[in-house]
Amino acid sequence: MSMTVGLIAAAVVVGCVLAWYFQTRQRSSHLKERFGPEYERTRSHVGDLRRAEAALEAREKRVEKFHLRPLASDEAERFTEVWRHIQALFVDDPKGATTEADGLVNEVMTARGYPVADFEQRAADISVDHPVVVEHYRAARAIAERNARGAASTEDLRQALIHYRALFDDLLPHQVSEQKPVYSRR
């Protein structure tokens, strides 16, 4: 009888361990699929798999509380027109165009319902629904910060506009901005 109880207890323990293992794998799989490259970036940045996954889950829960909405067609068209203006401005004023692109992306995020507190929080929030382009956003922002210090070349600014456009287009999924090239001055 005690041997039977021992076998049952062992089977229950093994069952619990297997259930925990499969649940953990399923959680990891979900997060990898949802966050794409952001999953590995967060894992590398945090250094610990469990803490990284907990951070990504916390992002999901935070963003679930937002009242995100698609843009109305007139809003999307207005933003697209502003983007066209920014691209045209680049030819004569690359620094000003980059500054305006940063402001426009923030305005679109606000209109969609994302809070725009500090940059790192914005990037984390955007990574939940736009994990592929969040790196573009980070790259654009880094160049914009160099631009503010007067340390960005025209080519850097052209790259920043390309990065901002990637996020802009992703935020306006059915209203993609006109894909005109961004020219550098020579």
C-alpha angles and dihedrals in degrees: 000000000000089000090054091050089049092051092048091049091049091049090050091050092048090047092051092048091049092047091050091048094051092044090052091049091048091050091050092047092051093049093046090051095045098044102031110181091003088067092063093040091054092044091052092044095048095036096210122084097215094047091046092051091046089053092050091048089050089054090052092051092047093051092045087066093057120097095230116181139178116252121258112248093250091052092048091049092049091050090047090053091050089050090053089051090051092051091050091046090056092074093062102023115023093169093051092045091054091050091049092048090055090050093047093052089051090049092051091048090051092048090051090052104259115138111236104209115137121348098250091053091048091051091048091049093047090049091068095066100015105038097151097054099039088089088057088054093051092047092049092048092050090053091046089054090051087048090054088055091047091246101115124099123219089256090052089052091049089053090048090055090050090051093047090049091055091057093039091054091047092051089052097043098171096032101057113183117248107276099231116155118256106233126208123219117244 
